[in-house]
Amino acid sequence: MVVLSEKTQKRLSIKTQEIAANTTTIRSLDWDRDRFDIEFGLQNGTTYNSYLIQGEKIALVDTSHEKFRQLYLDTLKGLINPEEIDYLIISHTEPDHSGLVRDFLALAPQATVVGSKVALQFLTDFVHQPFTQQIVKNGDRIDLGKGHELEFVIAPNLHWPDTMFTYDHLTQILFTCDAFGLHYCSDLTFDEDLSAIEPDYRFYYECLMAPNARSVISALKRMGELPEIKTIANGHGPILQYHTGELVERYRKWSQAQAKAEKTVAVFYTADYGYSDRLSQAIARGITKTGVAVEMMDFKAADPQEIQEITSRSTGIVIGTPPASDQYMQAALGTLLAAVKEKQTVAIFECYGGDDEPIDPLVTRFKESGLAQGFAPIKIKDTPTEAIYQQCEEAGTDFGQLLTKDISIKQRKAVDSEVEKALGRISTGLYIITAKKGELSGAMLASWVTQASFEPLGVTIAVAKDRAIESLMQVGDRFVLNILEEGNYQTLMKHFLKRFAPGADRFAGIDTQPANNGSPILTDALAYVECQVSSRMDCSDHWIVYSTIDNGRVSRPEGLTAVHHRKVGNYY
């Protein structure tokens, strides 16, 4: 049976449904949220999924976001008397899953809170009150009775260091929290409409899981030791039941590709301190877009041996400043600094936590050691905005491009085949793509553009995965395709070919006017069309972005489109 509550506030609702024997999901539906942790965009809202398992003993898996406080607690009390709940299982302690733990314990003080060692350490700092707790290790079990035997799978760094999966041997459901999730709000409880959720599933992976690809592979290996997994009860989006195997396999494929990267960057952050975790995620996403692998490491959870090992084998190091007054954090930072070696590339960012390690002495120390700088130090003087997160992502992309520069040069020099020379004779036009979404904006010179359909009118554009504007060309996003004019394109081309600093205004000094969709129209362009992204196809090092046309205009009917001629087919 499905029960849908009355909607309250701004399109917040709760949906409950039995998904297996004695197992009910409590899905908090946030229909209108268009940003999540601010560093990446959402087109389809999100959900926060919680689960109730009723054997002879009763367990609640995760809670919900605090914005659902009354709605969630009323729904829970409508399903069961909270005083009858024996266990609260914490998959991980990020506030969107544990935001109501304090409220839950007020209703159910008898419940034992179950989690990984790291999770319960974090939760103790969050709850600020005594509670009964049980630390579990990988393979530990709790028998709820009626066949519901829960086995725990420790899965750190997916995407926090405290993450844990829970497997119910009776229903063969694996509760995975953030892993295998997506930010997609729908009345559909399950994943029956695969085509509808695919773009969000992939985008979610790229934002949160790709920077932890090695950890994904480790978690998949542990999942392989379990009996059959029929259902994945994730923490966000539709529950995976119709396409479970296929969607798990996609995680494997994507993560193996990341793990095979020739170069790796270690990104050090401090969980639950300032904006360290969010800023580090934005930087990591920028790095992974360039084909460089990332390993995330939390100063709080890592031991000295782990820090030393990951630092010594990484090509690059990114450091989020830890709290200066925390002796444990300072010892961890000291271990890292001692392990850094020559020929590594480093970068530092502030976390705006109120007690940041001073950034300038660290920068000076690295310079004096002769280490290369991956990007200029990022100093955060106020609550991070969308523009700051864009700056961080672009800084990460610059870092990755710096590390892969030698690989790109070798690939260009290696070309000698007649096939690639012949491919280079395909001529294309010259265009500039411009986009604006909220505080974010971007632009890119493009030539791989072609009309793709008559009804509806549509175009395809090949966008390299490491382009900054790629983040503004997700399914549902809008942009302008500016068509350059033969004999009148040099100034615009020269401007947009410049290497901009992370977060820099691409349109400074350029005449523009806003399109109906909000993106800039270049006044000196021959023509423009307003586009909306309909779908994307993964083509190795590029995305093929198919977009439908909403509007357009030619400013000089007598003009001709500028043409781009190449001689080889392995670069632009």
C-alpha positions as CSV (number, residue, x, y, z in Angstrom):
1,M,0.0,0.0,0.0
2,V,1.2,3.5,-0.8
3,V,0.3,6.4,1.5
4,L,1.0,10.0,0.3
5,S,0.7,12.8,2.9
6,E,-0.6,16.3,2.5
7,K,2.0,18.6,1.0
8,T,3.3,21.2,3.4
9,Q,5.4,24.3,3.2
10,K,7.0,24.6,-0.3
11,R,6.2,21.3,-2.0
12,L,7.6,19.0,0.8
13,S,5.8,15.7,1.1
14,I,6.2,12.2,2.7
15,K,5.5,9.0,0.9
16,T,5.5,5.6,2.6
17,Q,5.3,2.2,0.9
18,E,6.0,-1.4,1.9
19,I,8.9,-2.5,-0.4
20,A,9.4,-6.1,1.0
21,A,8.3,-8.3,3.9
22,N,8.0,-6.2,7.1
23,T,10.0,-3.4,5.4
24,T,8.6,0.1,4.7
25,T,10.3,3.1,3.1
26,I,9.7,6.6,4.4
27,R,10.6,8.8,1.5
28,S,10.9,12.6,2.2
29,L,10.2,14.2,-1.2
30,D,11.7,17.7,-1.7
31,W,10.2,18.6,-5.1
32,D,11.6,22.1,-5.5
33,R,15.2,21.9,-4.3
34,D,17.3,23.0,-7.2
35,R,20.7,22.9,-5.5
36,F,22.2,20.2,-3.4
37,D,25.2,21.1,-1.2
38,I,25.4,24.1,-3.6
39,E,28.3,22.7,-5.6
40,F,26.3,20.9,-8.2
41,G,22.9,21.6,-9.7
42,L,19.7,19.7,-9.6
43,Q,16.9,19.7,-12.2
44,N,14.6,17.3,-10.5
45,G,14.6,17.9,-6.8
46,T,15.7,15.2,-4.4
47,T,14.4,12.7,-1.8
48,Y,15.7,11.6,1.6
49,N,15.0,7.9,2.1
50,S,14.5,6.2,5.5
51,Y,13.5,2.6,6.1
52,L,11.6,0.7,8.9
53,I,12.3,-3.1,9.3
54,Q,9.9,-4.9,11.7
55,G,11.0,-8.3,12.9
56,E,10.6,-9.5,16.5
57,K,12.8,-6.5,17.1
58,I,12.5,-3.3,15.1
59,A,15.1,-1.2,13.3
60,L,15.0,2.2,11.7
61,V,17.6,2.8,9.0
62,D,18.5,6.5,8.9
63,T,16.3,9.5,9.5
64,S,15.7,12.5,7.3
65,H,16.6,16.2,6.7
66,E,15.7,18.6,9.5
67,K,13.4,20.5,7.1
68,F,11.0,17.5,7.3
69,R,11.1,17.4,11.1
70,Q,7.4,17.5,11.9
71,L,6.3,15.8,8.8
72,Y,8.7,12.9,9.2
73,L,8.2,12.4,12.9
74,D,4.4,12.5,12.5
75,T,4.7,9.9,9.7
76,L,6.9,7.7,11.8
77,K,4.6,7.8,14.7
78,G,1.7,7.0,12.4
79,L,3.5,3.8,11.4
80,I,4.8,2.7,14.9
81,N,5.2,3.8,18.4
82,P,8.8,5.0,18.5
83,E,9.3,3.5,21.9
84,E,9.0,0.1,20.3
85,I,12.0,0.7,18.0
86,D,15.1,-1.2,19.2
87,Y,17.8,0.0,16.8
88,L,18.6,3.2,14.9
89,I,21.0,2.2,12.1
90,I,23.2,5.1,11.0
91,S,24.5,4.6,7.5
92,H,26.5,7.8,7.8
93,T,26.2,11.1,9.7
94,E,25.8,13.7,7.0
95,P,22.9,16.0,8.2
96,D,20.6,15.0,5.3
97,H,20.4,11.5,6.7
98,S,21.0,12.1,10.5
99,G,19.4,15.6,10.9
100,L,16.6,14.2,13.0
101,V,18.6,11.8,15.2
102,R,18.4,14.1,18.2
103,D,14.6,14.4,17.7
104,F,14.3,10.6,17.3
105,L,16.2,9.8,20.5
106,A,13.8,12.2,22.4
107,L,11.0,10.0,21.2
108,A,12.9,6.7,21.5
109,P,15.5,7.0,24.2
110,Q,15.6,3.2,24.6
111,A,16.9,2.7,21.0
112,T,20.5,1.5,20.4
113,V,22.3,3.5,17.8
114,V,24.3,1.3,15.5
115,G,27.0,2.5,13.2
116,S,30.7,2.3,12.2
117,K,33.3,3.5,14.7
118,V,33.8,6.7,12.8
119,A,30.1,7.4,12.4
120,L,29.4,7.1,16.1
121,Q,32.4,9.4,16.9
122,F,30.9,12.0,14.5
123,L,27.4,11.5,15.9
124,T,28.5,12.0,19.5
125,D,29.8,15.4,18.5
126,F,26.5,16.2,16.7
127,V,24.0,15.0,19.3
128,H,25.7,16.3,22.4
129,Q,23.8,14.0,24.7
130,P,24.5,10.4,26.0
131,F,22.8,7.6,24.0
132,T,23.2,3.8,23.9
133,Q,25.4,2.9,21.0
134,Q,26.8,-0.2,19.3
135,I,29.9,-0.1,17.1
136,V,29.8,-2.7,14.3
137,K,32.6,-3.9,12.0
138,N,32.5,-5.4,8.6
139,G,30.6,-8.7,8.7
140,D,29.0,-8.1,12.1
141,R,25.3,-9.1,12.3
142,I,22.2,-8.2,14.3
143,D,19.2,-10.7,14.3
144,L,15.9,-8.9,14.4
145,G,13.9,-12.2,14.3
146,K,11.4,-13.4,11.8
147,G,14.3,-14.1,9.4
148,H,15.6,-10.5,9.3
149,E,19.3,-10.9,10.0
150,L,21.2,-7.7,9.3
151,E,24.8,-7.9,8.1
152,F,26.9,-4.8,8.0
153,V,29.3,-3.8,5.2
154,I,31.8,-1.1,6.1
155,A,32.2,1.1,3.0
156,P,34.3,4.2,3.9
157,N,34.5,7.2,1.6
158,L,31.2,6.7,-0.2
159,H,31.3,9.6,0.1
160,W,32.1,10.2,3.8
161,P,34.6,8.1,5.8
162,D,31.9,6.8,8.2
163,T,29.7,5.1,5.5
164,M,28.2,1.7,6.2
165,F,25.9,-0.6,4.1
166,T,23.3,-2.9,5.7
167,Y,22.2,-6.2,4.1
168,D,18.9,-8.0,5.2
169,H,19.4,-11.7,4.6
170,L,15.6,-12.3,4.4
171,T,14.5,-9.7,1.9
172,Q,17.9,-9.5,0.1
173,I,17.8,-5.7,0.3
174,L,21.1,-3.8,0.6
175,F,20.7,-0.4,2.3
176,T,23.4,1.8,0.8
177,C,22.7,5.4,1.8
178,D,24.4,7.7,-0.7
179,A,25.9,5.0,-2.9
180,F,23.8,4.1,-5.9
181,G,21.6,7.1,-5.3
182,L,20.5,10.1,-7.4
183,H,18.9,13.4,-6.9
184,Y,15.6,12.7,-8.6
185,C,12.2,13.4,-7.0
186,S,9.3,11.4,-8.3
187,D,6.1,9.7,-7.1
188,L,7.6,6.5,-8.4
189,T,9.2,4.6,-5.6
190,F,11.3,2.4,-7.8
191,D,13.5,2.7,-10.9
192,E,11.1,1.3,-13.5
193,D,11.6,4.3,-15.8
194,L,15.4,3.9,-16.4
195,S,15.6,6.4,-19.3
196,A,14.2,9.1,-17.0
197,I,16.7,8.6,-14.2
198,E,19.9,7.8,-16.2
199,P,21.2,11.3,-16.6
200,D,20.8,12.1,-12.9
201,Y,22.3,8.7,-11.9
202,R,25.4,9.4,-13.9
203,F,25.7,13.0,-12.8
204,Y,25.3,12.0,-9.1
205,Y,28.1,9.4,-9.6
206,E,30.4,12.0,-11.2
207,C,29.9,14.5,-8.4
208,L,30.1,12.3,-5.4
209,M,31.5,8.9,-6.2
210,A,34.0,9.4,-9.0
211,P,36.4,11.2,-6.6
212,N,36.2,8.0,-4.5
213,A,36.5,5.4,-7.3
214,R,38.9,3.2,-5.5
215,S,36.6,3.1,-2.5
216,V,33.7,2.2,-4.8
217,I,35.7,-0.7,-6.2
218,S,36.4,-1.9,-2.6
219,A,32.8,-1.7,-1.7
220,L,31.7,-3.6,-4.8
221,K,34.2,-6.3,-3.8
222,R,32.6,-6.6,-0.4
223,M,29.1,-6.6,-1.9
224,G,30.2,-9.5,-4.1
225,E,30.7,-11.6,-0.9
226,L,27.1,-11.2,0.0
227,P,24.2,-13.5,-1.2
228,E,22.1,-12.2,-4.0
229,I,21.1,-8.5,-3.8
230,K,17.6,-8.1,-5.2
231,T,17.0,-4.5,-4.2
232,I,19.2,-1.5,-3.4
233,A,17.5,0.8,-0.9
234,N,19.5,4.0,-1.4
235,G,19.4,7.3,0.5
236,H,18.3,9.5,-2.4
237,G,16.0,9.0,-5.4
238,P,14.1,5.9,-6.6
239,I,15.0,2.6,-5.0
240,L,16.8,0.2,-7.4
241,Q,14.8,-2.9,-8.0
242,Y,14.0,-3.2,-11.7
243,H,17.6,-2.5,-13.0
244,T,19.7,-3.3,-9.9
245,G,22.3,-5.4,-11.7
246,E,22.8,-3.0,-14.6
247,L,23.1,0.1,-12.4
248,V,25.6,-1.6,-10.1
249,E,27.6,-2.7,-13.1
250,R,27.7,0.9,-14.3
251,Y,29.4,1.9,-11.0
252,R,31.9,-0.8,-11.6
253,K,32.6,0.3,-15.2
254,W,32.9,3.9,-14.3
255,S,35.1,3.3,-11.2
256,Q,37.5,0.9,-13.0
257,A,38.0,3.6,-15.7
258,Q,38.8,6.2,-13.0
259,A,41.1,3.8,-11.2
260,K,43.2,3.1,-14.3
261,A,44.1,6.7,-14.7
262,E,47.9,7.3,-15.0
263,K,47.9,10.0,-12.4
264,T,46.3,10.4,-9.0
265,V,45.6,13.4,-6.8
266,A,45.1,13.0,-3.0
267,V,42.5,15.6,-1.7
268,F,42.7,16.1,2.1
269,Y,39.8,17.6,3.9
270,T,38.2,17.7,7.4
271,A,34.7,16.3,7.6
272,D,32.1,18.5,9.4
273,Y,34.5,21.4,9.6
274,G,33.5,24.7,8.0
275,Y,32.9,24.0,4.3
276,S,35.9,21.7,3.9
277,D,33.9,18.6,2.6
278,R,31.8,20.6,0.1
279,L,34.7,22.6,-1.3
280,S,36.9,19.5,-1.6
281,Q,34.1,17.8,-3.5
282,A,33.9,20.7,-6.0
283,I,37.7,20.6,-6.5
284,A,37.7,16.8,-6.8
285,R,35.0,16.9,-9.5
286,G,37.0,19.4,-11.5
287,I,40.1,17.1,-11.3
288,T,38.2,13.9,-12.3
289,K,36.8,15.7,-15.4
290,T,40.4,15.7,-16.8
291,G,40.8,11.9,-16.5
292,V,43.0,12.1,-13.4
293,A,42.0,9.8,-10.5
294,V,41.2,11.3,-7.1
295,E,41.5,9.8,-3.6
296,M,39.7,11.7,-0.8
297,M,41.1,11.5,2.7
298,D,39.5,12.9,5.8
299,F,42.1,14.2,8.3
300,K,39.7,13.2,11.1
301,A,39.4,9.6,10.1
302,A,42.8,8.8,8.6
303,D,45.7,7.3,10.6
304,P,49.3,8.5,10.1
305,Q,50.2,5.4,8.0
306,E,47.3,6.0,5.6
307,I,48.2,9.7,5.2
308,Q,51.9,8.8,4.5
309,E,51.0,6.1,2.1
310,I,48.5,8.0,0.0
311,T,50.7,11.1,-0.1
312,S,53.8,9.3,-1.2
313,R,52.1,7.6,-4.2
314,S,50.1,10.5,-5.5
315,T,51.2,12.8,-8.3
316,G,49.4,15.8,-6.8
317,I,48.2,16.9,-3.3
318,V,45.3,19.2,-2.5
319,I,45.0,20.4,1.1
320,G,42.0,21.9,2.8
321,T,43.3,23.8,5.8
322,P,42.4,21.9,9.0
323,P,41.6,23.6,12.3
324,A,44.7,25.2,13.8
325,S,43.8,24.5,17.5
326,D,43.1,20.8,17.1
327,Q,46.2,18.8,18.1
328,Y,45.1,15.6,16.3
329,M,44.5,17.6,13.0
330,Q,47.8,19.3,13.4
331,A,49.6,16.0,13.8
332,A,47.8,14.7,10.7
333,L,48.9,17.8,8.8
334,G,52.4,17.3,10.0
335,T,52.5,13.7,8.8
336,L,51.3,14.9,5.4
337,L,53.9,17.7,5.1
338,A,56.7,15.3,6.1
339,A,55.6,12.8,3.4
340,V,55.4,15.3,0.5
341,K,58.3,14.8,-1.9
342,E,59.9,16.5,-4.9
343,K,58.2,16.7,-8.2
344,Q,54.8,16.6,-6.7
345,T,52.2,19.3,-7.5
346,V,50.3,20.8,-4.5
347,A,47.5,23.3,-3.9
348,I,45.7,24.6,-0.8
349,F,42.3,26.0,-0.1
350,E,40.7,27.6,3.0
351,C,37.6,26.0,4.6
352,Y,36.0,29.0,6.4
353,G,35.7,27.0,9.6
354,G,36.7,29.8,11.9
355,D,39.9,28.2,13.0
356,D,41.7,27.5,9.7
357,E,45.4,26.8,9.7
358,P,47.0,29.9,8.2
359,I,47.4,29.4,4.5
360,D,50.2,31.7,3.6
361,P,53.0,30.0,5.6
362,L,52.0,26.7,4.0
363,V,52.2,28.2,0.6
364,T,55.6,29.6,1.4
365,R,56.8,26.3,2.7
366,F,55.8,24.5,-0.5
367,K,57.4,27.2,-2.7
368,E,60.7,27.0,-0.8
369,S,60.6,23.2,-1.2
370,G,60.4,23.7,-5.0
371,L,57.0,22.0,-5.4
372,A,54.8,23.0,-8.3
373,Q,51.6,24.9,-7.6
374,G,48.5,23.2,-9.0
375,F,46.4,26.3,-8.6
376,A,46.6,29.6,-6.7
377,P,45.6,29.4,-3.0
378,I,41.8,29.7,-2.6
379,K,41.0,32.0,0.3
380,I,37.4,31.9,1.6
381,K,36.4,35.1,3.5
382,D,32.7,34.5,3.6
383,T,30.1,31.8,3.3
384,P,30.8,30.1,0.0
385,T,28.5,31.0,-2.9
386,E,27.7,29.3,-6.1
387,A,30.5,31.3,-7.7
388,I,33.0,30.1,-5.2
389,Y,32.1,26.5,-5.8
390,Q,32.5,27.1,-9.6
391,Q,35.9,28.6,-8.9
392,C,36.8,25.5,-6.9
393,E,35.7,23.2,-9.7
394,E,37.6,25.2,-12.3
395,A,40.7,25.2,-10.1
396,G,40.5,21.4,-9.9
397,T,40.2,21.2,-13.7
398,D,43.2,23.5,-14.1
399,F,45.1,21.2,-11.7
400,G,44.2,18.1,-13.6
401,Q,45.1,19.7,-17.0
402,L,48.5,20.7,-15.6
403,L,49.2,17.1,-14.6
404,T,48.1,15.7,-18.0
405,K,49.8,18.3,-20.1
406,D,52.7,16.0,-21.0
407,I,50.3,13.2,-22.0
408,S,48.4,15.5,-24.3
409,I,51.6,16.7,-26.0
410,K,52.7,13.1,-26.5
411,Q,49.4,12.2,-28.1
412,R,49.6,15.1,-30.5
413,K,53.1,14.3,-31.6
414,A,52.3,10.6,-32.1
415,V,49.9,11.2,-34.9
416,D,51.2,10.2,-38.3
417,S,48.5,8.0,-39.8
418,E,46.8,8.9,-43.1
419,V,43.4,8.2,-41.4
420,E,43.9,11.0,-38.8
421,K,45.1,13.3,-41.5
422,A,42.1,12.5,-43.6
423,L,39.8,13.0,-40.6
424,G,41.3,16.5,-40.2
425,R,40.0,17.5,-43.5
426,I,36.4,17.6,-42.2
427,S,35.6,21.3,-42.0
428,T,33.3,22.9,-39.4
429,G,32.0,26.3,-38.5
430,L,33.1,28.4,-35.5
431,Y,30.8,29.1,-32.6
432,I,30.9,30.3,-29.0
433,I,28.6,28.6,-26.5
434,T,27.5,30.9,-23.6
435,A,25.6,29.8,-20.5
436,K,24.3,31.4,-17.3
437,K,22.5,29.6,-14.5
438,G,22.0,31.6,-11.3
439,E,25.4,33.0,-10.2
440,L,27.2,30.7,-12.6
441,S,28.3,31.5,-16.1
442,G,30.6,30.1,-18.7
443,A,31.7,30.2,-22.3
444,M,33.5,28.0,-24.8
445,L,34.8,28.3,-28.4
446,A,33.4,25.3,-30.3
447,S,33.7,23.9,-33.8
448,W,32.2,20.4,-33.5
449,V,28.6,21.5,-34.0
450,T,26.0,20.2,-36.4
451,Q,22.3,20.2,-36.9
452,A,20.9,16.9,-35.7
453,S,17.1,17.0,-36.3
454,F,14.2,18.8,-38.1
455,E,11.3,18.0,-35.7
456,P,12.1,19.2,-33.2
457,L,14.8,21.4,-34.4
458,G,18.0,20.2,-32.7
459,V,21.8,20.4,-32.7
460,T,24.6,18.3,-31.4
461,I,27.7,19.7,-29.8
462,A,30.8,17.8,-28.8
463,V,32.1,19.1,-25.5
464,A,35.4,17.9,-24.0
465,K,34.9,16.5,-20.6
466,D,37.4,18.8,-19.0
467,R,35.7,22.0,-20.3
468,A,34.5,24.2,-17.4
469,I,31.2,24.9,-19.2
470,E,30.4,21.2,-19.2
471,S,28.9,21.6,-15.8
472,L,26.4,24.1,-17.2
473,M,25.3,21.7,-20.0
474,Q,23.5,19.0,-18.1
475,V,20.2,17.6,-19.2
476,G,17.6,20.4,-18.8
477,D,20.2,23.3,-18.8
478,R,19.8,26.2,-21.3
479,F,22.5,28.0,-23.2
480,V,23.1,30.1,-26.4
481,L,24.9,28.9,-29.5
482,N,26.5,32.1,-31.0
483,I,27.5,31.7,-34.6
484,L,30.6,33.6,-35.7
485,E,30.9,35.5,-38.9
486,E,33.6,35.0,-41.6
487,G,35.9,37.9,-41.6
488,N,34.6,39.2,-38.2
489,Y,35.5,36.5,-35.7
490,Q,39.1,37.0,-34.8
491,T,38.5,39.3,-31.8
492,L,35.9,37.0,-30.2
493,M,37.9,33.9,-30.9
494,K,41.1,35.4,-29.4
495,H,39.2,36.5,-26.3
496,F,37.6,33.2,-25.6
497,L,40.7,31.2,-26.4
498,K,42.4,32.8,-23.4
499,R,43.1,30.7,-20.4
500,F,40.9,32.2,-17.7
501,A,41.7,32.0,-14.0
502,P,39.3,29.9,-12.0
503,G,36.1,31.8,-11.4
504,A,37.0,34.6,-13.7
505,D,34.3,36.5,-15.7
506,R,34.5,35.2,-19.3
507,F,32.5,38.2,-20.5
508,A,34.5,41.1,-19.1
509,G,35.0,43.6,-22.0
510,I,32.7,41.8,-24.3
511,D,29.4,43.3,-25.5
512,T,26.4,41.0,-24.6
513,Q,22.7,41.1,-24.1
514,P,20.6,38.5,-22.3
515,A,18.7,35.9,-24.2
516,N,15.2,34.8,-23.2
517,N,16.8,31.9,-21.4
518,G,19.1,34.2,-19.4
519,S,22.4,33.2,-21.2
520,P,24.5,35.9,-22.9
521,I,24.1,36.7,-26.6
522,L,27.3,38.0,-28.1
523,T,26.4,41.3,-29.9
524,D,29.1,40.8,-32.5
525,A,27.9,37.3,-33.5
526,L,26.4,36.7,-36.9
527,A,23.5,34.8,-35.4
528,Y,22.4,33.0,-32.3
529,V,20.1,30.2,-31.3
530,E,18.8,29.5,-27.8
531,C,19.0,25.8,-26.8
532,Q,18.0,23.4,-24.1
533,V,19.9,20.2,-23.4
534,S,17.8,17.2,-24.1
535,S,20.3,14.3,-23.8
536,R,24.0,13.5,-23.6
537,M,26.0,10.6,-25.0
538,D,29.3,9.5,-23.5
539,C,32.0,9.4,-26.2
540,S,35.2,8.7,-24.4
541,D,36.9,12.1,-24.0
542,H,33.9,14.1,-25.1
543,W,30.2,14.4,-24.3
544,I,27.9,14.6,-27.4
545,V,25.2,17.1,-26.2
546,Y,21.9,17.0,-28.1
547,S,19.8,20.1,-27.6
548,T,16.5,21.4,-28.9
549,I,16.1,24.9,-30.3
550,D,13.8,27.4,-28.5
551,N,14.6,30.6,-30.3
552,G,17.0,32.3,-32.7
553,R,17.9,35.3,-34.9
554,V,20.3,36.4,-37.6
555,S,21.8,39.8,-37.1
556,R,23.4,40.2,-40.6
557,P,21.5,38.2,-43.3
558,E,24.3,38.8,-45.8
559,G,27.0,37.3,-43.6
560,L,28.6,33.8,-43.9
561,T,29.5,31.5,-41.1
562,A,33.2,31.4,-40.2
563,V,34.8,28.1,-41.2
564,H,37.4,26.2,-39.3
565,H,40.0,24.2,-41.3
566,R,42.2,21.5,-39.7
567,K,45.0,19.2,-41.0
568,V,44.8,16.4,-38.5
569,G,42.0,14.8,-36.5
570,N,43.5,14.4,-33.1
571,Y,43.1,17.9,-31.8
572,Y,41.1,21.0,-32.6
